[in-house]
Amino acid sequence: MRRLNEIVVVGASLAGLRAVQALRREGFEGEITLVGAEKHAPYNRPPLSKSVLHGDDDVTLPGSEELDDRWLRGRHAVQLDAASRTVTLDDGTALAYDGLVIATGARPRQFDGVHTLRTIEDALALRAELASGHEHVLVIGGGFIGGEVASTARQLGRKVTLVDSSPYPMHTGLGEEAARWLAAHHERHGVDLITNVRVTGVDGGQAHLSDGRSLTAELVIAGMGVVPNTEWLDGSGLRVDDGVLCEPTLYALGSTDIVAAGDVARWRHGLYDGAFVRVEHWSNANEQGAVAARNLLAGPDNAQPFAETPNFATHVHGARIQTAGLPHLADEASIVAGSPGEDRFAVSFTRNGVPVGAVAVNLPKELIRLKRAITARQTS
């Protein structure tokens, strides 16, 4: 382990928490300063679109009590000077470092006057709206957040309209077969699904669509994906393109003292021929935060590449949907177990005959098998 004295971790969500924990567990005895935009202890985001909307507020991440270092809550980093190794905060505080972990996450794409769901405050506000008697909910975007909100709203007895710009919800991430099944699954559970159109604006309860139609809804929620929080890095010298560009070891390109982890990191992935990959899911942030911290302590020459197979899971109207790898990179897909008609099936995605992705619906054991094949880079 190389000698570092002051490490700054910017971002106090899951990746930042795991980074701080790993630093201490690896024996780092210097000063750690954790900068967090929120005032809460780090919490789990996946329940925000599910159990929190049902009334469960228990979302604090285990391990948050370990944050006994200098923890600056409610503070934003506004500038990085990589040459002088200084992070400037929104209150003017300048933090010097000899090691930096960037874990600033991402924020939802916004629509004026429309609810988004990223923070505990967002979830509590949306829960209050759902409890206030609104009967018709419009969800913009059928990704995993939009799908989970639509599912929860239906469980609460609300009428739901889901608008998605793709032919089927989650078309890119799930592929044709699974996305077509998901569309039918939404409709079987009472969701009014509108696809291949975009919402161009929302005005006074009216949502205007790109095909000229307008929809009326009492409550509108946008789930249109996220944008990495990298604006504070403008002028820093770091390369930023849909995230902080990193080596396979999570070191920022060209840096020997800065690593990145979680939703903000876009790194060269060894399983995909060094293609830059950015993954927005819980398991990635959970694992990357610790690996980035350990690599920071090890130094660039001794750092280990982060080549975990991406994976995520969601529950929609009672069905468990899981993915592994990057299905959108495939040139061929085939159902290898079950069938969509049975609501239990798995799809293998290959490129040039090599597994690159997998999707499973209500078949978790099959997903594990397919994930192993992706990791091993051998045909299944």
ABEGO torsion letter per residue (X at the ends): XBBBABBBBBEABAAAAAAAAAAAAAGBABBBBBBBABABBBBBAAAAABAAAAGBABABBBGAAABABBBBBGBBBABBBAAAGBBBBAAGBBBBBABBBBAAEBBBBBBBGBBBBABAAAAAAAAAAAAAGBABBBBBEABAAAAAAAAAAAAAGBBBBBBBABABBGAAAAEAAAAAAAAAAAAAAGBBBBBGBBBABBBGGBBBBAAGBBBBBABBBBBAEBBBBAAAABGAGBBBBGEBBBBAAGBBBGBAABBBBEAABBBBBAAAGGBBBBBABAAAAAAAAAAAAAAAAAEAAABBBBABBBBBBBBBGGBBBBBBEBAAABABBBBABEBAAAGBBBBBBBBGGBBABBBBBGBAAAAAAAAAAAAAGBBX
